[in-house]
Amino acid sequence: MSTTLVADIGGSKSRFAIANSSGALEHLLVIHNDTAADLDAAVSRYLEETGAQPRAATLAVAGPVDGEEVVLTNRTNWRIRRVEFAERFGLSELCLLNDFEAIAWALPHLGPAHTRPLGKDVPAREGVKVVLGPGTGLGVAALLPADGRWHVIASEGGHTSLGPQAPDEAEVFARLRDECGSVSAETVLSGAGLVRLARALDPQVACHAAETIAASALAREPAAQAAARLFVRLLGRFAGGLALTFKALGGVYIAGGVAGGLGPLLDEPQFRAAFEAHPPHQALLETIPTLLITCEEPGLIGCAAHAHEHALAA
């Protein structure tokens, strides 16, 4: 593999780098999307500023990547027409990944410098790894070992239904159903979901952004703490369900800006308690590590890993 352009194209900002022949990242640059007219303009700026001349690209995109034209879910004027894009930038190879598919590719390459345990530090084992992340939406993907290689399963697991289990959740979910019609995991486990939870817990509360609620919760404001702690409980429960779905002995990883913003609240007992509370399989779940991804570029790491794996298989 020669140099490859790798990028993690999000709704608000995009990260770019060059992956060298060993898969290591060079020339990292973050571009705020509001400063570029479209994706082509952002890529052109990166290549001009770095002087890079890659002949291959692997891009992670926050949206579905099926078809010739790919559109960002939360920035619809940013789109990629595969053939045109490759021709414009002189690429002989172009690979597009869903953003959480890319993060899944990164998981074997994330060590203690990139993650921290949530709850007790459980030793990792060989086996399936799962990543989920509340952000603008709720991403889910799995990484499976087979035939001496890793394989990624992208999914729409964030859109599975979610309902109450504890008595104090019944009224909250009733209000969520009144507001949203149906309640998926993404309905509550996302930035907008944290705001919905705060409103459902107290309809009189002023509606704030997720970042404001998280900051207020860390400052011990009672209404914000209640919303954040319910969010953490539901996140732990959903993560435990995914661990059972995939029997993810290799660990469950949490990504996304909302989870990162909650910081130490994820370290309180309710996350692991909710993760493990899936009878009759508590004993199994107790052996599965849960980790928060703390580095800012897992998508780039994953794109580089995918490109390197593709080159080895070629």
C-alpha positions, 0 to 999 in steps of 0.5 A: 500500500502506498499513501492513502487519503483517509477522512472521517466526514462528520456533520459538523467537522471533518478529519483528514490524514494520510495513511502511509504504507504501514498504516500509520497516520500523517498530516492530520488536519481538522476542517470545520464543515461550515468553512467549506462549500462542500466535500470537494472543497474540503478535500481540495483544501487539505491536499493543497495545505499538505501537498499530498498526492494520494492515489487511493482514498478511504473515507468514513461518512456519517450516513448510508454509503450504498449506491453511486451517490452518497449523501451525509445524513446531517449535511445534505449538500455534502455528497460524493458521486463516486466516479466523479470524485475519483476522477477529480482527485486522480484516485485509482481506488476509492472506498466509502465506509459508514462512520461506525463501520470505520470505528469498528475497524479501529478497535483492534488498534485502540490501546490504553492511550485511546480508551479507558475502562468503564466500571471494573477493568475486565481483561479483554479476551479474543472474540467479537468486539462491538462499538456503539456511540450516541452522537447526532444519532446512535451508531452501532457496528461489530467486528468479528474474527474469522479465518485469521482476519477481521470482518466488520458488520455495519448495522442500523441497530440504533433504530431497534425499539427500546422500552421501560423496565424499571418502575420509574421509567414507565411514565418517562417512556409514556411521555416519549411515546406521546412526543415521538410516536414510537421509541427507538434506542436512538430516540433517547440515546443521542444528543437529541435523546438526552434533551428528550429525557430531560423534558420527559422527566420534567415537562416544565424544565427549559429545553437545553442542548445536550452539551448544556445538560451534560455540563449542568449534570457534572455541576450537580444541577439536580434536574440535569443529573436526573436526566444524565443518570437515566441516560447512562442507565439506558446506555448501559442496558442497550450496551449489555443487550448488544453484548449478548446479541453478538456474544462480544467477548472481545469487549463493548466500546462506547464512542460519540460526543455525547458519551464523552461529554458525560465523562465521570458520570459513566464511571458511576455504578449504574452503567455497569449495573445496567450493562450486567442486569440481563438475567439469566446471563449476568455471569457472562456479562460480568466477564465482558469489558466495557471501554470508552473511546477517548481519542479523537480520531478513531474513524481515521485509525479505522480507515487506515486499518481498512485500507491496510487490510485491503492491501494485504488481501489484494 
